[in-house]
Amino acid sequence: MDDGQITDDNRYLYSGTGAVGKATTLCKSPDHPDQTLYAVIQVFTPDRSDTGAMKRLITAYTKALGESGECG
């Protein structure tokens, strides 16, 4: 992710082949309430690099994580 870009709100870091998204502060593990949850996505095919698609994917994936039962 050497060429990664960060969103204005600092919640997402993404490049053409990987992305990281920070879950909302309401999304906590009951086993580790003092830790922050992150979603991570990586594409292992460098010739399939698509920065815009990775930004859309990590944003949607992190949102879905926040709305899931994992963030009870």
FENVEN-V888818 format. One record per residue. PHI is phi in whole degrees, 0 to 359 (none if undefined). PSI is psi in radians with two decimals (999 if undefined). D_FIRST is the distance of its C-alpha to the first C-alpha in Angstrom with 1 decimal. Layout:
phi=[PHI:PHI]
psi=[PSI:PSI]
d_first=[D_FIRST:D_FIRST]
//
This chain:
phi=[none:300:259:292:243:248:288:302:271:63:271:228:236:212:221:289:233:194:199:227:231:268:291:296:294:282:269:229:275:297:280:219:296:268:252:268:264:237:258:229:230:223:253:264:241:300:282:250:295:208:300:298:294:293:296:296:294:293:295:293:295:293:297:296:300:296:266:273:293:292:251:302]
psi=[0.56:-0.54:0.44:2.65:2.57:2.39:2.81:-0.55:0.06:0.34:-0.37:2.42:2.24:2.67:-2.97:-0.36:0.14:2.84:2.66:2.37:2.38:2.17:2.83:2.81:-0.31:-0.26:1.74:2.61:2.32:-0.46:-0.39:1.13:-0.31:0.04:2.60:2.44:2.32:2.54:2.41:2.33:2.38:2.41:2.24:0.24:1.68:-0.47:0.06:0.43:2.26:1.67:-0.79:-0.73:-0.68:-0.65:-0.79:-0.71:-0.84:-0.61:-0.83:-0.73:-0.78:-0.66:-0.79:-0.67:-0.78:-0.46:-0.03:3.01:-0.26:-0.33:0.61:999]
d_first=[0.0:3.8:5.4:5.0:8.7:10.9:14.2:17.5:18.4:15.3:15.3:12.2:8.5:7.3:6.0:8.3:7.5:6.5:7.9:9.8:13.3:15.9:19.4:22.4:24.4:27.1:25.0:25.9:26.7:30.4:29.7:27.2:28.1:26.6:23.0:20.5:19.2:15.6:14.7:11.7:11.1:9.5:11.0:12.1:13.5:11.5:14.7:14.4:11.4:12.6:10.9:14.3:14.9:11.8:12.8:16.3:15.6:13.9:16.6:19.4:18.3:18.1:21.4:23.0:22.1:23.8:26.8:27.1:29.5:26.7:26.8:30.6]
//
